[in-house]
Amino acid sequence: MATYNKFNSFVEDVAEKVHNLGADTLKVALSNTAPVATNTIFSNITEISAGNGYTAGGTAASIASSAQTSGTYKLTLNDVTFTASGGSIGPFRYAVLYNSTAVSGNLISWFDYGSSITLATGESLLVDFDATNGVLTIA
């Protein structure tokens, strides 16, 4: 199970209307360089090279639900799958969630898989967003 980590700037970005989590395009990009909580925009991330089934900038994570109940907002995303084709993808250790609609590609969070992963041709990685608790809640 990957460990969830929040970028510090996400809190301010929400307060300053950078993110419309119910409508913006959110993407997952892969990196083998550790993000840090003080990173703010996508250009701060060292993304893996595109090719063999991995597209530069990552893959869109479609929104399954964006709603609040009793004062708690929950964002639920559909899972994202990366599949190696015609060669390997990686190595990578981190899956970075960011807002590609925001002009600067503002960062939201990252998931640490604990060690580097390389997908051989035909292998897949499922970025499994929690369908019950959501990828994030704001209370």
SULCOR-V639288 format. One record per residue. N is the residue number from 1. RES is the residue in one small letter. PHI is phi in radians with two decimals (* if undefined). PSI is psi as a letter, one per 40 degrees, with the letter a starting at -180 (NA if undefined). D_FIRST is the distance of its C-alpha to the first C-alpha in Angstrom with 1 decimal. Layout:
n & res & phi & psi & d_first
N & RES & PHI & PSI & D_FIRST
N & RES & PHI & PSI & D_FIRST
//
This chain:
n & res & phi & psi & d_first
1 & m & * & h & 0.0
2 & a & -1.33 & i & 3.8
3 & t & -1.60 & h & 6.6
4 & y & -1.43 & h & 9.4
5 & n & -2.41 & h & 12.9
6 & k & -1.74 & h & 16.2
7 & f & -1.35 & h & 19.2
8 & n & -0.98 & d & 22.2
9 & s & -1.14 & e & 24.6
10 & f & -1.00 & d & 22.8
11 & v & -1.07 & d & 24.5
12 & e & -1.15 & d & 27.9
13 & d & -1.05 & d & 27.3
14 & v & -1.15 & d & 26.8
15 & a & -1.14 & d & 29.9
16 & e & -1.81 & e & 31.9
17 & k & 1.09 & f & 31.2
18 & v & -1.33 & d & 29.4
19 & h & -1.84 & h & 26.7
20 & n & -2.02 & g & 27.6
21 & l & -1.12 & e & 24.1
22 & g & -1.51 & e & 25.8
23 & a & -2.38 & d & 27.6
24 & d & -1.21 & i & 26.5
25 & t & -1.51 & h & 24.6
26 & l & -1.78 & h & 21.1
27 & k & -2.23 & i & 19.5
28 & v & -2.01 & h & 16.4
29 & a & -2.05 & i & 17.5
30 & l & -1.87 & i & 16.0
31 & s & -2.52 & i & 17.0
32 & n & -1.95 & e & 17.0
33 & t & -1.89 & h & 18.7
34 & a & -1.07 & h & 17.0
35 & p & -1.21 & i & 17.9
36 & v & -2.19 & i & 19.5
37 & a & -1.01 & d & 19.8
38 & t & -1.51 & e & 23.5
39 & n & -1.08 & i & 23.0
40 & t & -2.16 & d & 24.7
41 & i & -2.29 & i & 25.2
42 & f & -1.01 & d & 23.8
43 & s & -1.16 & e & 26.4
44 & n & -1.35 & e & 24.8
45 & i & -1.66 & h & 21.8
46 & t & -1.62 & g & 22.3
47 & e & -1.39 & i & 21.2
48 & i & -1.21 & i & 21.0
49 & s & -1.21 & i & 24.1
50 & a & -1.27 & i & 24.7
51 & g & 2.31 & i & 25.5
52 & n & 1.03 & f & 24.5
53 & g & 1.82 & e & 22.8
54 & y & -1.86 & h & 21.4
55 & t & -1.75 & h & 23.7
56 & a & -0.94 & h & 24.6
57 & g & 1.59 & e & 23.3
58 & g & 1.52 & a & 20.2
59 & t & -2.13 & h & 19.9
60 & a & -1.13 & h & 20.8
61 & a & -1.88 & h & 18.3
62 & s & -1.24 & i & 20.8
63 & i & -1.43 & h & 21.2
64 & a & -1.56 & d & 20.8
65 & s & -2.79 & i & 22.2
66 & s & -2.48 & g & 23.5
67 & a & -2.75 & i & 25.4
68 & q & -2.05 & i & 26.3
69 & t & -2.38 & h & 27.3
70 & s & 0.92 & f & 29.2
71 & g & 1.50 & e & 28.6
72 & t & -2.02 & h & 24.9
73 & y & -1.56 & h & 23.7
74 & k & -2.33 & h & 20.4
75 & l & -1.86 & h & 19.3
76 & t & -2.03 & h & 17.4
77 & l & -1.97 & i & 16.7
78 & n & -1.29 & i & 16.7
79 & d & -1.06 & i & 13.8
80 & v & -2.06 & h & 14.7
81 & t & -2.07 & h & 15.1
82 & f & -1.90 & h & 16.3
83 & t & -2.21 & h & 18.4
84 & a & -1.30 & h & 20.5
85 & s & -2.49 & h & 24.1
86 & g & 1.37 & e & 27.1
87 & g & 2.71 & a & 25.2
88 & s & -1.55 & i & 21.9
89 & i & -1.99 & h & 19.6
90 & g & 2.02 & a & 18.4
91 & p & -1.34 & i & 17.6
92 & f & -2.61 & i & 15.0
93 & r & -2.26 & d & 12.1
94 & y & -2.13 & h & 12.1
95 & a & -1.95 & h & 12.2
96 & v & -1.84 & h & 15.0
97 & l & -1.69 & h & 16.2
98 & y & -2.52 & i & 19.9
99 & n & -1.71 & h & 23.1
100 & s & -1.45 & e & 25.2
101 & t & -1.32 & d & 28.1
102 & a & -1.07 & h & 28.7
103 & v & -0.91 & d & 31.2
104 & s & -1.64 & e & 29.3
105 & g & 1.15 & f & 25.8
106 & n & -1.07 & h & 24.7
107 & l & -1.44 & i & 21.1
108 & i & -1.99 & d & 18.8
109 & s & -2.81 & i & 15.4
110 & w & -2.49 & i & 12.9
111 & f & -2.07 & h & 9.2
112 & d & -1.80 & h & 8.7
113 & y & -1.49 & e & 6.9
114 & g & 1.58 & d & 8.7
115 & s & -2.76 & i & 11.4
116 & s & -1.19 & i & 13.5
117 & i & -2.18 & h & 13.2
118 & t & -2.18 & h & 16.4
119 & l & -1.62 & h & 16.9
120 & a & -1.42 & i & 20.2
121 & t & -0.83 & h & 22.5
122 & g & 1.60 & e & 21.3
123 & e & -1.51 & i & 17.6
124 & s & -2.28 & i & 15.2
125 & l & -2.12 & h & 11.9
126 & l & -1.76 & h & 10.8
127 & v & -1.45 & h & 9.7
128 & d & -1.63 & g & 8.8
129 & f & -1.36 & h & 10.6
130 & d & -1.12 & h & 11.0
131 & a & -1.26 & d & 14.4
132 & t & -1.52 & d & 15.4
133 & n & -1.62 & e & 14.8
134 & g & 1.42 & i & 15.0
135 & v & -1.36 & d & 13.6
136 & l & -2.78 & i & 16.1
137 & t & -2.27 & i & 18.9
138 & i & -2.23 & h & 22.2
139 & a & -2.11 & NA & 24.5
//
